[in-house]
């Protein structure tokens, strides 16, 4: 099964994202762009994922075919780079958020500097904000986070490894041998052939190409194509997709 995806999208819960990035707007724009699969990946939080599910459910009840949503989050590890974590369902993602909250440096958000961190209800309306700044690192190393995400039934992908900041490759100089996955993310604008000519050791990896969208206009149109051989139309949902990718690309 071939699917069009964008697995790195920030809602307005991320202080760096535009306020127009409501869960409903994200799902609606992704649907208009013809995406089959998306992920909401706010910094250190999955709190707006349920509202995105509600928006997709409304589209479906109206006779449309909305994108499937992977619950996710973008995590900054103790080494200072970003990791994308994906989970089979919102409950698992929420429990993982509670776990990492105890390992995150807590400092009050400054909306005048960083922007607001909005929480949206199932009607896509603001019901609150997160008072602590989400743009802070954990005291957990990447190796520990990877193991914890896997134990929770999800998987982890190093984010935008081609960038000069917040990148595993830039920070460590390599993809560590003990990283169990065979999946990495490149920035949307990265020339993959040029990148691989500089890093031929990474040729065996599968590369995700997502938008890292902070504005509605950033969301992939069209998305990148991913082949999911183990998935049929009747099992095209978050739990089965997570399971299929774990079995194929993670030890």
N, C-alpha and C positions, 0 to 999 in steps of 0.2 A: 504494500500500500504506500503510495507516494503522498506526502502531506506538505503543505506550505506552512511555515512556522515563523514565530518571533518570540523567543524565549527570554527576553531581557527588556521588560517594560516597567517603568516606575509610575506609580500613582502619586497623587498629591500628598500622600503620607510621607513620601521622601521630600525633604525640605528643598532639594535642588530641582524638583519638578514643578511645572506650571500648575496653577490652580485648576485649569481646565481638565487636568488628568484625573477625572473622576472614574470610578470603576465602570459606570455605565457608558461614559464617553469612550473609554478604552475598548470595551467589548464592541460597542457600536462601530467605531472606526476600524477595528480589526475585521469585523464582519464585512464592512464595505470594501475593505482591501482584499477580501477573498482568502483570509488566513484560516487554516484549519485548526491550528494549535497555537496558543499563546501562554505566556507565564507572567504573572504579576510578581515582580522581584524588588520590593522595596528594601531599603537599607535596614537590616537587622529586624525586620518585622513582616508578618503576613496578615496584618489586621484588616486589610481591605479586600482580601481574597474572597470572603463569603459574599460581600456585596457584588463582586464581579460574577460570582456564581448566580446570584439573584438576577443580574442583568442578562446573563446568558439564558437563564430559564425563562425570562419574559420574552425574549426574542423567539425562543423555541415554541412557546405557547401561541405566539402570533403566526406560526407556520414557517418560520425561517430556520436556517441551519447555522447557528452561531458557532464560533470556535470553541473547542475544548480548552479548558483552563487547567494548567498545572500550578498548584500552590507552590510558591517559592519565596526566596529572599536573597538579597545580596549581603554577604557577610564580610566584614573586614577582620582578618586574623591578626594575631599578635605580631607577625612579621611585617604587617603593614600593606598587604595586598588584598584584592577582592576575590571572593569565591561565590559562585552561584549554587545555591542548594535548592533541590526540587524534591517534593514530597507527594505521596499518593493521594492525600486528602487534606482538607483544611484543618481537621482536628489534629492530625499528626504535625502539620506545620505550626499550629498554635502552641502545641506542647513543646516543640523544639524552640520556639521563640521564648517561652517562659524559662526554659533551661539556659539559653544563652544570655538572657537578661541579667542573670546572676553573675555573668562573666564579662559584662560590658561596663566600661567606664561611664558613670552617670554624671552628667552636667546639664544644667538647665539650657533649653533651647533659647536662642536669640532670634526671634522671627524677623527682626529688623535687619539682621545680617544674613541668616541662613534661609529664611522663609518659614512659613507655617507647615505643620505636620498634621494634615487633616484626616480625620476618621469619617467614613461614610456609612450610612445605614443602607438597608435593602432598597430604599426608594431613591438612592443616590444623593441623599441630602446629608450635609455635614451635621454630625452629632457631637463632635468634640475634637480635641487635638491631643497629641502626645507631648507632654511637657518637657521630657528629657530629650536632648539632642540625639538623633539616631545616627549621625555621622561620626560615630566613635568606634574604636577598635575593641575587640575582645582580648582577654588575657589568655586565650587559648590559641595554640599553634595550629597551623593548617593541617598537620598530620592528625592531630586529635579531633579537629572538626570533621575531617573526612570520615574518620572511624565512627564518630557519633551520628553523623548524617546517615551513614550506611546502616548502622544499628537501628535507626528509626525507620528504615524501609525506604529511604530516598537515595539520591546520589548527588555528587558534588562536581562542579565544573569550574576550573580556574577561569576567571573572567578576563576578557580583552588582553590576552597575553602579549599582543604586539605593541601595546602602549608603553610609554616611558614612565608611567606612574601607575600605582595600584595594580601592578602586574606581577604574577609569580615568576615569569621568566626574567623580568628586569630586576626584581628583588633578589632572587636566588641564583640567577645566572643559568638556570636549567630547570627542566621539569624533573623533580626528584625521582629516583628509582623506586622509592617506596610509595609513590602516588599510584593508587591501584587502577585509576580510570584510564581509558583510551579516548577521552573526549575533552577538547579544549575549545575555548571561545576566541574568535578573532573579531576585531572591530568591523563594523559594517563597511567602512571605506578601505580596509586593508587589502592590498593586492596579494592574494594568497600565494601565487607563483613566486613573486619576488621574496615574500617572507620565507617560504620554504627553501628557496635557493640559499638563504642565509642560515637556515636552521634545518638542514636535511635530516637530522636525527628525529625530527618530529613528523616526518612523512607518514608513519604508520597510524597516526592519530586521526580521528574523525573531528572535523572542525565545524562548530556551530557558528553561524553568521546571523547575529541578531542586532536589533537597532540600538539597544540601551536608551530607549525612548524616554525623554523628559517632556516632550510636547507631542500633541496629537499628530502633527505633521511628520514627526520622526518615525512613527510606527511603520514597519516594513510594508512596502507596496511596490511590487509583490514580495512575498516572503521567499526565503530560501527553501529549497526542496530537500526533504529528508525521506529516505526509504525505510519503512518499518515493515520488515518482512513477516514478522510474527503477528501483526495486527490485522484483523478484519474489521469491516464496518460495524459489526455488532459488538466488538470489543474495543472500540475506539473511545476510550475514556481514560481519565488520569491514572487510576490504579494499574490498568493493563499496559499503558504506555511506559510508566515508570518501571514496571516489572520487565518489559521487553528490553528496554535500554540498559537496565542493570545487568541482565543476563548476557547481552551482547558486548557491552563495552566496559564492564567492571568485573574484576576478579572475584 
